[in-house]
Each structure stands twice: as C-alpha cells, then as structure tokens.
C-alpha cells in the first residue's frame, strides 16, 4: 500500500491545472466576443489618433518703417488686446516730415484757389475786351461813312481800322488766356484737383509713417518670441515678437490613409489632451481633410522609384476645430501640445472635400484701416481750414 500513495497524489493538481486552463480559455473567448460586439456596435464607428497637435495663428509683429526702439510695451506671456501698444520707435524725423506735408497741403489748396480766381479774372477781362471791340467796331463804321463823304482823311480811317484790329487781337488773347485757365480747373473742385490730391497723398504717407512709429497689436492674444531690444535700430520686416490668439486655435490630426475611408467634413470629434488627461474632454468637428500627405509637400519629397522601395502607410492631416470656446477658457491649450482625437463616423452625409469657396476671410484685422481713416480726416480738416473766403468750389 505504501508504494501506491506517491503515484496517486498528482491527480488533483492535474485536475486543477486543467480547470484553470479551461477557465482561461472561457475568459479569452468571452473577451473576444465582448470585443467583437463592441467593435461592430460602436468601435468601428470611431477613428482615432494620438498624432495630433494644437495649431494656431502666430501673428508676426514687424515694423513698417525703419526706426530706433524707445519703448517695449509687452513681454513674453503677456495678454494684449487689439490696438495695445507693443513697441514705440523714435518719431522725431516722422514728426518733421508730417509738419512739412501739412504745410505743403495748405499751400497747395491756396494755390489751387488762386487758379479758380484766375478763371474769374480772365472771364472779366474777356468781357472788357468784348466791349472794347464793340466800341472800336462802332467807331470804324462811323469813320467809313464819313470817309465816303470826304469828311475825314484816309489816314484817320486807317488809324481807326488799326484800333479795331488791336481790340480784336486783345479779345482773342483774353479768350485764349481764359481757356488756358479753365483747362487747369475744368471738372474739378479744390478737393479733387490733381495738385491737391498729390499733396494729400504726400500728407497721408507722412501721417501713416508718423502713426507707424507706434506699433500696436493687430489682434488680441498672448505675446511670444519677443526678440526686440531697447535702442535697437530696426528695418521694415524685422521680426520683433509674435501675438498668438489662443482662443482661435485648432488641431492638426494626422490619420493613416486607411482611416479616411468613412471620414467626412462636419463629423463630431472627441478630444483629450496630454496636459489634462482623460478627465477633461473637448468637443470639436472636422473642418477639412488634407489635400496631400506631409511628405508630398516637404522640401525634398520622397522618391520611390528605386529598387529598394518599401511601402509605408502615409498619413493625411485633418483639421479639427473646437465647437465650444468656453472649454478653452476653462482649460486653455498652447500651440504644439499633444492631443488624442476620436472622430465619430456615424454621420457620413458630409463631403470629403470642400464644395464651396470661403465667403469670409479666415483671419483679419481692422487696425490699419483705422489708421488710414484718421489720415483722411486730417486731410479733410486742412482742406476745409484753407478754403475760407474761397470760391466755394
């Protein structure tokens, strides 16, 4: 009996091992079934990627005129509103040029007023010469009648004829002078006269140059990449800093080309960020699907016509925009942050490519239009001030 006990002991262990293996197989099968059910009911309707990054407009601040920096109004990370002063340049030369342009416009307006006055004087001169011609013609007609009766000599008649000819010549000269003066002002008023327009353009340029010594923020955003320094002599186009409007960011999500089969513009997107984790979710939608792969638009596109070609699945960028700005207020994102995006494919009614051209600008500012409006107001003021006592034209 003692020799049989050692061989009978392993049987319960084998049974236990078999039970565990069968249980594991059941778990695996159930997990596979659960995954299959999830995939066919829900999972296949989503395409996701973690190759996604925050992008946005980086508004470069550059001067439009040369100058020396005397004030820096904002630094990296500062919030600036549209129109806030970022940099000031020394404006001594600009002030002198502006004063000269103002004086030139005022003098030009007065000179043009003189042209209109010259027309009036020429018209009066023509009227006087017409009276002189009529008088000379009447004298000549009387002398001709008297000459026929022998009451006056032929010499006196000749003098009267010469006087008539001189009066007629003077009238022709006055009429030509009147026509010359009219040519200078025809179909114009003082404000639209070419000389005034040229002086106004010079003033507008000088005024804008004077305004541009103060560089303002074209949009509301946060300052980044400040490189300008106090006392620096800068030229037009020199990068000084950038303003990033973080409320107008979007996502560049790079999907594999095999993921684009059912992806359409307008589909909703669920977004999570690495910085906040899965506890914070953003709502978005697909705004556009890329026109080509990143490699196709690179500086040196890949050349696959070689004997060592290996197929690589390409990625297409899709632009995703946020649909709720309040989410960005509560949990702000920065340019370049990593994100996870999942596109809901249930709604496939949208197009794969845009069907209509844009009707509104993608991004704009009216800061510079306001500067031009101020220049026009100054020009009108100077013209009006120098029109007092004029002809009213």
C-alpha positions in Angstrom: 0.0 0.0 0.0 2.9 2.4 0.8 4.2 2.1 -2.8 0.8 3.2 -4.4 0.4 6.5 -2.4 3.1 8.5 -4.2 1.6 7.9 -7.7 -2.0 8.8 -6.7 -1.1 12.3 -5.2 -0.5 14.3 -8.5 -4.1 13.7 -9.8 -5.7 16.6 -8.0 -3.0 19.0 -9.3 -3.6 18.0 -12.9 -7.3 18.5 -12.5 -6.8 21.9 -11.0 -4.5 22.9 -13.8 -7.0 21.7 -16.4 -9.7 23.7 -14.7 -7.6 26.9 -14.8 -6.8 26.4 -18.4 -10.4 25.9 -19.3 -11.4 28.9 -17.3 -8.7 31.0 -19.0 -10.0 29.8 -22.4 -13.5 30.8 -21.4 -12.3 34.2 -20.3 -10.4 34.7 -23.6 -13.4 33.6 -25.6 -15.8 35.9 -23.7 -13.3 38.8 -24.0 -13.1 38.2 -27.8 -16.9 38.0 -28.0 -17.2 41.2 -26.0 -14.6 43.0 -28.1 -16.3 41.8 -31.3 -19.7 43.0 -30.0 -18.2 46.4 -29.0 -16.4 46.8 -32.3 -19.4 46.0 -34.5 -21.8 48.0 -32.4 -19.7 51.0 -31.5 -15.9 50.7 -32.0 -15.9 50.6 -35.8 -17.7 53.9 -35.9 -14.7 55.8 -34.5 -11.3 56.6 -35.9 -8.7 57.9 -33.5 -5.1 59.0 -33.5 -2.6 60.4 -30.9 -0.6 62.0 -33.7 -2.4 65.3 -33.2 -1.2 68.7 -32.1 -2.6 72.1 -31.3 -2.0 74.7 -34.1 -3.0 78.3 -34.3 -2.2 81.7 -35.9 1.1 83.1 -34.9 0.8 86.8 -35.8 4.3 88.2 -36.5 4.8 91.8 -35.3 7.1 93.6 -37.8 7.7 97.3 -38.3 6.5 99.0 -41.5 9.1 101.8 -41.3 12.7 102.0 -40.1 13.5 103.4 -36.6 15.1 103.2 -33.2 13.2 101.4 -30.4 12.5 103.6 -27.5 9.7 101.7 -25.7 8.8 98.0 -25.4 5.2 97.6 -24.1 4.8 93.9 -23.7 6.9 90.8 -23.0 6.6 87.0 -23.5 3.4 85.6 -21.9 1.6 89.0 -21.6 -2.0 89.3 -22.7 -2.5 92.2 -25.2 -5.7 93.5 -26.6 -6.1 94.6 -30.2 -4.7 98.1 -30.5 -2.5 97.9 -27.4 1.0 99.4 -27.8 3.7 96.8 -28.3 6.7 98.9 -29.4 7.4 102.6 -29.9 10.0 104.0 -32.3 11.7 107.4 -32.1 9.4 109.7 -34.1 11.4 112.9 -34.4 12.0 112.6 -38.1 8.5 111.4 -38.7 7.1 114.5 -36.9 9.2 116.8 -39.1 8.0 115.1 -42.3 4.4 115.3 -41.1 4.6 119.0 -40.4 6.2 119.6 -43.8 3.4 117.7 -45.5 0.7 119.6 -43.6 2.2 122.9 -44.7 2.5 121.7 -48.3 -1.1 120.7 -48.5 -2.3 124.0 -47.1 -0.1 126.0 -49.6 -1.4 123.8 -52.4 -5.0 124.4 -51.5 -4.5 128.1 -51.5 -2.6 127.9 -54.9 -5.5 126.0 -56.4 -8.0 128.5 -55.1 -5.9 131.1 -57.0 -6.4 129.1 -60.2 -10.2 129.4 -59.8 -9.8 133.1 -59.1 -7.7 133.4 -62.3 -10.6 132.0 -64.2 -12.9 134.6 -62.9 -10.4 137.4 -63.7 -10.0 136.0 -67.2 -13.7 136.0 -67.7 -13.9 139.6 -66.6 -11.0 140.5 -69.0 -12.8 138.9 -71.9 -16.0 140.9 -71.1 -14.0 144.1 -71.1 -12.3 143.3 -74.4 -15.6 142.5 -76.0 -16.9 145.9 -75.0 -13.7 147.4 -76.5 -14.2 145.6 -79.7 -17.8 146.7 -80.0 -16.7 150.3 -79.4 -13.8 150.1 -81.9 -16.2 148.5 -84.5 -18.7 151.3 -84.0 -16.0 154.0 -84.4 -14.8 152.2 -87.5 -18.3 152.0 -89.0 -18.8 155.8 -88.4 -15.5 156.7 -89.9 -16.2 154.6 -93.0 -19.4 156.5 -93.6 -17.6 159.9 -93.1 -14.7 158.8 -95.3 -17.2 158.3 -98.2 -18.3 161.9 -98.0 -14.7 163.2 -97.7 -15.3 164.5 -94.1 -12.2 162.6 -92.8 -8.9 161.7 -94.4 -7.8 158.2 -95.4 -5.1 158.4 -92.7 -7.6 158.8 -89.9 -9.7 155.9 -91.2 -6.5 153.8 -91.2 -5.9 154.6 -87.6 -9.4 153.6 -86.6 -9.1 150.4 -88.6 -5.8 149.6 -86.7 -7.5 150.3 -83.4 -10.3 147.8 -84.3 -7.7 145.2 -85.2 -5.9 145.7 -82.0 -9.1 145.4 -80.0 -10.0 142.2 -81.8 -6.5 140.8 -81.2 -6.7 141.7 -77.5 -10.1 139.9 -77.3 -8.6 136.7 -78.9 -5.7 136.8 -76.4 -8.1 137.2 -73.5 -10.2 134.3 -74.7 -7.1 132.1 -75.1 -6.0 133.0 -71.6 -9.4 132.2 -70.2 -9.3 128.8 -72.0 -5.9 128.1 -70.5 -7.1 128.9 -67.0 -10.2 126.8 -67.5 -8.2 123.8 -68.5 -6.4 123.9 -65.2 -9.6 123.6 -63.2 -12.2 122.1 -65.5 -14.4 119.3 -64.0 -12.8 119.6 -60.6 -13.3 121.2 -57.2 -10.5 122.2 -54.9 -10.5 118.9 -53.0 -10.4 116.8 -56.2 -7.8 118.9 -58.0 -4.7 116.9 -59.1 -2.3 119.2 -57.2 -4.4 118.9 -54.0 -4.7 115.2 -54.5 -0.9 114.8 -54.8 -0.3 116.9 -51.7 -2.9 114.9 -49.8 -1.2 111.7 -50.8 2.1 113.0 -49.5 0.4 114.0 -46.2 -1.3 110.6 -46.0 2.1 108.9 -46.4 3.7 111.1 -43.8 0.8 110.7 -41.4 0.9 106.9 -41.6 4.7 106.9 -41.2 4.2 109.0 -38.0 1.5 106.7 -36.7 3.6 103.6 -37.5 6.3 104.7 -35.1 3.8 103.2 -32.6 3.5 99.5 -33.3 0.2 98.1 -32.0 -1.2 94.6 -31.6 -3.3 93.7 -34.7 -5.3 91.1 -32.7 -6.0 90.0 -29.1 -3.7 87.3 -27.8 -0.6 86.4 -25.9 2.9 87.6 -26.7 5.6 85.1 -27.6 9.1 85.1 -29.2 10.0 88.6 -28.2 13.4 89.4 -29.7 13.3 93.2 -29.9 15.6 95.2 -27.6 15.6 98.8 -26.4 17.7 101.0 -28.6 17.8 98.5 -31.4 17.8 100.0 -34.9 15.2 98.1 -36.9 14.3 97.9 -40.6 10.9 97.1 -42.1 10.1 93.5 -41.8 12.3 92.7 -38.9 10.6 90.2 -36.5 10.1 91.8 -33.2 7.6 89.4 -31.4 4.5 87.4 -32.1 1.0 87.5 -30.8 -0.9 84.2 -30.5 -4.7 84.3 -30.2 -5.2 81.1 -28.1 -9.0 81.4 -28.4 -8.7 80.7 -32.1 -6.6 77.5 -32.1 -7.3 74.3 -34.0 -6.0 70.8 -34.2 -3.9 69.2 -37.0 -4.6 65.5 -36.6 -2.6 63.1 -38.8 -4.6 60.0 -39.7 -3.4 57.0 -41.6 -4.7 56.9 -45.1 -6.6 53.7 -44.3 -8.6 55.6 -41.6 -10.0 58.1 -44.1 -12.5 55.8 -45.8 -15.5 56.9 -43.9 -14.3 60.2 -42.6 -16.2 63.3 -43.7 -16.2 67.1 -43.1 -18.5 68.1 -40.3 -18.2 64.9 -38.2 -18.0 65.4 -34.5 -14.8 64.8 -32.6 -13.9 64.0 -29.0 -10.6 65.4 -27.9 -8.4 64.8 -24.9 -5.1 66.4 -24.1 -1.9 65.1 -22.5 -1.8 68.0 -20.2 -5.2 67.5 -18.6 -5.6 63.8 -19.2 -8.9 61.9 -19.8 -10.8 63.8 -17.2 -11.1 66.8 -19.5 -12.8 66.3 -22.9 -13.2 68.9 -25.6 -15.8 68.9 -28.3 -14.8 69.5 -31.9 -15.7 68.8 -35.5 -13.8 68.0 -38.7 -13.3 71.3 -40.6 -11.3 69.9 -43.5 -9.4 66.9 -44.7 -5.9 67.4 -46.1 -5.1 67.7 -49.8 -2.0 65.6 -49.6 0.4 63.8 -47.3 3.0 65.6 -45.3 5.8 64.0 -47.4 4.2 65.2 -50.6 4.6 68.8 -49.6 8.0 68.5 -47.9 11.0 70.4 -49.2 12.5 67.2 -50.6 9.6 64.8 -51.5 10.3 61.1 -51.2 11.4 59.5 -54.5 10.0 55.9 -54.5 11.2 55.0 -58.0 14.0 52.9 -56.6 14.8 49.2 -56.4 14.7 49.2 -52.6 11.2 50.5 -52.2 9.2 49.6 -49.1 5.6 50.5 -48.8 4.9 52.8 -45.8 1.4 53.8 -44.8 1.1 57.5 -45.3 -0.7 60.0 -43.0 -3.1 62.7 -44.1 -3.6 65.8 -41.9 -7.2 66.6 -40.9 -8.1 70.0 -39.4 -10.3 69.8 -36.3 -11.8 72.9 -34.8 -13.2 73.4 -31.3 -17.0 73.9 -31.2 -17.2 75.3 -27.6 -14.9 78.2 -26.9 -15.9 78.1 -23.2 -13.9 74.8 -22.9 -10.8 76.6 -24.0 -11.4 79.4 -21.4 -11.6 76.8 -18.6 -8.8 74.6 -19.8 -6.5 76.6 -22.2 -4.2 74.9 -24.6 -0.9 76.1 -26.1 0.5 75.8 -29.6 2.2 72.5 -30.2 0.6 70.5 -27.4 -0.2 66.8 -28.0 -3.8 65.6 -28.2 -5.8 62.4 -28.7 -8.7 62.8 -31.1 -11.5 60.3 -31.9 -13.8 61.0 -34.9 -17.4 59.8 -34.8 -18.1 58.3 -38.2 -21.9 57.8 -37.8 -22.8 60.8 -39.8 -21.4 60.3 -43.3 -23.5 62.8 -45.2 -20.8 65.4 -45.4 -18.3 65.8 -48.2 -14.7 64.6 -48.2 -13.5 67.9 -49.8 -14.9 71.4 -49.5 -17.6 72.2 -52.1 -17.8 76.0 -51.9 -15.2 78.7 -51.7 -15.0 80.6 -48.4 -17.3 83.6 -48.0 -15.4 85.2 -45.1 -11.7 85.8 -44.5 -10.1 83.2 -42.4 -8.4 85.8 -40.2 -8.4 89.6 -40.4 -7.8 92.9 -38.5 -9.1 96.4 -39.0 -6.3 98.2 -37.0 -4.6 99.5 -40.2 -7.9 100.6 -41.7 -8.5 102.8 -38.7 -5.1 104.5 -39.2 -6.0 105.3 -42.8 -9.3 106.8 -41.7 -7.6 109.1 -39.3 -5.3 110.3 -42.1 -8.3 111.1 -44.3 -9.9 113.0 -41.5 -6.8 115.2 -41.1 -6.7 115.9 -44.8 -10.3 117.0 -44.9 -9.7 119.2 -41.9 -6.7 121.0 -43.5 -8.5 121.5 -46.9 -11.6 123.0 -45.1 -9.4 125.3 -43.0 -7.7 126.7 -46.1 -11.0 127.2 -48.1 -12.3 130.1 -46.0 -13.1 133.0 -48.3 -12.6 130.9 -51.4 -14.9 130.5 -54.4 -16.8 127.8 -52.7 -15.7 125.1 -55.1 
